[in-house]
Amino acid sequence: MLIFGLTARDTVLGTLVFPCNNCGNTAPHHLVRRTRKISLFFIPLIPISTKYLDTCSVCGRVIDVPRDQAEAAVTQGQGLR
């Protein structure tokens, strides 16, 4: 009997402060890297996808961010557009 499934792990890359496009508030936004892996017997083994997400701390809006834009925002400490 094999037990397999998918596992998601979120890693907060940083917090940036800029105006939200949804609610209009200037608030902290959390930049998160979400990695999904295939797991076997509850052990994550093979990464199958990586997403970068921007979450507004006021309204909770979550959007996908391109990898290059996410990495540039973290290294330069500037807001996402």
C-alpha positions in Angstrom: 0.0 0.0 0.0 1.4 3.4 -1.0 0.3 6.6 0.6 0.9 9.7 -1.6 -0.4 13.1 -2.0 0.4 16.8 -2.4 2.0 19.1 0.2 2.1 22.9 0.0 4.6 25.0 2.0 4.5 28.8 2.3 7.6 30.8 2.9 7.3 34.5 3.7 9.9 36.3 1.7 9.3 39.8 3.0 6.8 42.5 3.9 6.5 45.5 1.7 4.4 48.7 2.3 2.6 50.1 -0.7 -1.0 51.1 -1.7 -3.3 48.2 -2.4 -5.0 48.2 -5.9 -8.1 46.6 -4.4 -8.9 48.6 -1.2 -6.7 51.7 -1.8 -5.0 51.6 1.7 -1.3 52.0 2.1 -0.6 48.8 4.1 1.9 46.0 4.6 1.8 43.3 1.9 3.3 39.9 2.6 5.2 38.4 -0.3 4.9 34.6 -0.1 6.6 31.8 -2.0 4.2 28.7 -2.2 5.9 25.4 -3.2 3.8 22.3 -3.9 5.5 18.9 -3.7 4.4 15.3 -4.3 4.7 13.4 -1.0 5.2 9.8 -0.4 4.4 8.5 3.1 3.9 12.1 4.2 7.5 13.0 3.1 7.7 15.8 0.5 9.8 14.6 -2.3 9.4 16.2 -5.8 8.6 19.9 -6.2 5.9 20.3 -8.9 5.1 24.0 -8.8 6.2 27.3 -7.3 4.1 30.4 -7.0 4.8 33.9 -5.7 1.8 35.6 -4.0 1.2 39.1 -2.7 -1.3 39.4 0.2 -2.8 42.7 1.4 -3.0 42.7 5.2 -6.1 45.0 5.2 -8.5 43.4 2.7 -6.8 40.0 2.3 -6.6 40.2 -1.5 -4.1 37.6 -2.9 -2.6 37.9 -6.4 0.0 35.9 -8.3 3.3 37.8 -8.9 5.8 36.9 -11.6 9.0 35.3 -10.2 11.4 38.0 -11.5 9.2 40.8 -10.1 9.0 39.1 -6.7 12.7 38.5 -6.4 13.5 42.1 -7.5 11.0 43.5 -4.9 12.6 41.5 -2.1 16.2 42.4 -3.1 15.5 46.1 -3.6 12.8 46.4 -0.9 10.4 48.2 -3.2 6.6 47.8 -3.7 5.1 45.5 -6.3 3.1 47.1 -9.1 
